[in-house]
Amino acid sequence: MIKSKIKYLHYSIIVVFFILIIMGCKETKPIIPLKIGNVWVYKSEKGYVDTVKVIDTVMMNNETIFVSSNRHSSLPKYWRIKKDTLYCSDYLPTAKLIKSMQILIDFPLKAGKTWKFWEDHEAEVMKREIVETDAGKFLCWKIIYKDAVEDNKGTYPWIVYYAPGVGFIKTSIKGIKEERNELIDYNVQQ
């Protein structure tokens, strides 16, 4: 009788231990750390450096919209996180248009997951990869945004390597060499 209680206790401890391990493996980092003052610095293959910085917030429909600036554009970008989804827009959405923002990342991520990021354009999560840049080594999700860019020669996919808690580590537009960028430095607060 005592042996069976000890055996039961032993198995219970093992089960609790594995549950704690599994719960500890869940990603708890924010989708992307959007706080005023957070900065990401990217370098293109041609050597151009671009700094992206969160500069402000705007309240709309009781939601916080984050505003970022970058050196290559005089226009800001607008970011919104709702229910584990990261939205983005090139213009400040009105209260009626807030739902029309592009879906950049739709959590939870897993290989093979797809979603519509803009009208009829589809994004697909490919796999996790370790990506190393001048900013460090990151465990990233590779996401392909199909037919994201169009020019007079055709449409091209936008390929993104994204690390939870940091942001976009490496991006490229397949078929356009000068459109490859990678993170070279960042300073973010969670």
C-alpha positions in Angstrom: 0.0 0.0 0.0 2.8 2.4 0.9 4.8 1.4 -2.2 1.8 2.2 -4.5 1.3 5.6 -2.8 5.0 6.4 -3.3 4.8 5.2 -6.9 1.7 7.3 -7.5 3.4 10.4 -5.9 6.5 9.7 -8.1 4.4 9.6 -11.3 2.5 12.7 -10.2 5.7 14.7 -9.8 6.9 13.6 -13.2 3.6 14.6 -14.8 3.7 18.0 -13.1 7.3 18.5 -14.2 6.5 17.8 -17.8 3.5 20.1 -17.7 5.7 22.9 -16.4 8.2 22.3 -19.1 5.6 22.4 -21.8 4.0 25.6 -20.4 7.5 27.1 -20.2 8.1 26.5 -23.9 5.2 28.8 -24.9 6.4 32.1 -26.4 5.6 34.9 -24.0 7.5 37.7 -25.8 5.4 40.4 -27.3 4.6 40.2 -31.0 6.8 43.2 -31.6 7.9 45.6 -28.9 6.1 48.8 -29.9 7.1 51.4 -27.3 7.9 55.0 -28.0 11.6 55.3 -28.4 12.2 51.7 -29.7 14.6 51.7 -32.6 15.6 49.2 -35.3 18.4 49.9 -37.8 18.5 48.1 -41.1 21.1 47.9 -43.9 20.4 47.1 -47.5 22.6 45.1 -49.8 23.5 48.3 -51.5 24.7 49.7 -48.2 21.8 52.1 -47.5 21.0 52.4 -43.8 17.5 52.9 -42.6 16.4 53.6 -39.0 12.9 52.8 -37.9 11.7 54.4 -34.6 8.4 54.4 -32.7 7.7 58.1 -32.3 4.1 58.4 -31.0 0.8 56.8 -30.2 -2.7 57.7 -31.3 -5.9 56.4 -29.6 -8.7 55.3 -31.9 -11.8 53.3 -30.9 -10.1 52.7 -27.5 -7.2 51.1 -29.2 -3.6 52.3 -29.3 -2.1 52.9 -32.7 1.7 53.2 -32.7 3.4 55.6 -35.1 6.8 54.9 -36.5 9.1 56.9 -38.8 12.0 55.9 -41.0 14.7 57.8 -42.8 13.7 56.7 -46.3 10.2 58.0 -46.2 8.7 61.3 -45.0 5.5 59.4 -44.3 5.0 57.5 -41.0 3.7 53.9 -40.7 0.9 53.0 -38.3 0.9 49.8 -36.2 -1.8 48.1 -34.2 -1.8 44.9 -32.1 -5.1 43.2 -31.4 -5.7 39.7 -30.2 -2.2 38.5 -31.1 -2.4 40.0 -34.6 0.0 42.7 -35.9 -1.6 45.2 -38.3 0.2 47.9 -40.4 -0.9 50.8 -42.6 0.8 53.5 -44.6 -1.9 56.0 -43.5 -3.6 56.8 -40.3 -6.8 54.8 -40.4 -10.0 56.5 -39.6 -12.4 54.9 -37.1 -14.3 53.3 -40.0 -11.1 52.1 -41.8 -9.2 50.7 -38.8 -10.3 47.2 -39.9 -8.7 47.7 -43.3 -5.1 47.7 -42.0 -2.9 45.0 -43.4 -2.4 41.9 -41.3 1.4 41.4 -41.1 1.5 38.7 -38.4 -1.4 36.5 -37.3 -0.5 34.5 -34.2 0.0 31.8 -33.2 2.6 31.0 -35.9 3.2 27.5 -37.2 4.6 26.1 -40.4 2.0 26.0 -43.1 -0.3 28.6 -41.6 -1.8 31.1 -44.1 -3.8 34.3 -43.9 -4.9 37.1 -46.1 -2.6 40.1 -45.4 -4.1 42.5 -48.0 -7.3 42.0 -50.0 -6.6 38.8 -51.9 -2.9 38.5 -51.2 -1.8 35.6 -49.0 0.9 35.2 -46.4 2.3 31.8 -45.5 4.5 30.7 -42.6 7.3 28.5 -43.9 9.5 27.3 -41.0 11.7 28.4 -38.2 15.3 29.2 -38.9 18.3 30.7 -37.1 19.3 33.9 -38.8 22.5 35.7 -38.0 23.0 39.4 -38.7 25.3 42.1 -37.4 22.7 42.6 -34.6 23.0 39.0 -33.4 21.6 35.5 -33.8 17.9 35.1 -33.8 15.4 32.2 -34.0 13.1 33.4 -36.7 9.9 32.5 -38.4 10.2 32.7 -42.2 7.1 34.2 -43.7 6.4 34.7 -47.4 3.9 37.3 -48.4 2.9 36.2 -51.9 2.6 38.7 -54.8 3.3 41.6 -52.3 5.2 43.8 -54.7 4.3 44.6 -58.3 6.2 46.4 -61.0 6.1 46.5 -64.8 7.9 43.1 -65.0 5.5 41.2 -62.7 4.8 40.4 -59.1 7.2 39.3 -56.4 7.0 37.7 -53.0 8.2 39.6 -49.9 10.1 37.3 -47.7 10.4 38.2 -44.0 12.4 36.6 -41.1 10.6 37.6 -37.9 11.8 37.0 -34.3 9.2 37.3 -31.5 10.1 40.1 -29.0 12.5 41.8 -31.5 10.7 42.2 -34.8 11.8 41.9 -38.4 15.3 40.6 -38.7 15.7 40.2 -42.4 13.5 41.0 -45.4 13.8 40.6 -49.2 11.8 40.9 -52.3 12.6 37.8 -54.3 13.8 38.8 -57.7 14.8 42.4 -56.8 18.4 42.3 -55.5 18.5 45.8 -54.0 15.5 45.1 -51.8 17.3 42.9 -49.3 17.6 44.4 -45.8 18.8 43.1 -42.5 18.8 44.2 -38.9 22.2 45.6 -37.9 21.3 47.2 -34.6 18.3 47.7 -32.4 17.4 49.1 -29.0 14.0 48.0 -27.7 12.2 47.9 -24.4 9.6 45.2 -23.9 
